[in-house]
Amino acid sequence: MLSRTRLLLLLLSLFSFCWASGQSAQTTAVPGTIKVTILYPNGDGKNFDMNYYEQKHMPMVAGFIGKNLKFYEIDKGVSGRTPNDKAPFMAIGYFYISDLTAYNAAIGQHRDEIVNDFKNYTNIQPVIQISEVKQLVYPSGK
C-alpha cells in the first residue's frame, strides 16, 4: 500500500511540475513594461467584429511580436461615463512587451499584413498609444 501512495505522490508531483511549467508566462504588468494601446473610436457608421478580432487578428499580431510579448488584453466598450452614454471606444487592445525596439521591428516587418487585415473586422482607423507602465497599485484588504 505504501508503494501505491508513493507512486500517486510522484505522479501528482510530476503533474504539478508540468502544469506549472506551462503556466510560466507573465500575465501582469510590472513597472517598466511597455504597453501598446490600440483604440478603436466609436461613432456613427463604424463597425467592429469582436469575434474576428479575438480569434484571428490579435493572435496573428501576437505571433509576429513573438517572445517579446508578455501578454495581451482585449476590452469591449460597454458604455461611457454613465450607463446611458455610448462607449467612446468600440474596442481597445493592449500588448504588453519588454522591448520597444524589437516590437517596432516586428510590427514594421509585418505592417502590410496587419493593415490589410483591418478590413476583415472593422472600418475604423485605430489610434495607437505607446506607454511605459509606471506604477501598479492593488488596494489592500481585498
C-alpha angles and dihedrals in degrees: 000000000000091000091054090052091050091047091050091049091048091051092047091049091049091048091049092050093049092046092048091049090056091049097056098111114112110245101180131063123244128199109283094033113131114233121200110199120197112194124194107199117220122231148129114310093011120129135188130187103211094184092057091045092052098040103035119009103046094042089049093053091042088056090054091051091052123174092354087073114092094183141309136228135202126205126194115209111242106169144330128251091314128031091253094052117096114247109260089220127039090206141352125203125196130196116192110203140172102217124037094193091054090046092052091049093050094046092044091053091053100031096119093050091049096047093043089055093059091083089062094065112012150016091211124110102225123229114223128206125179116202141170116235104237105174141007118197124188115191113242121237096038 
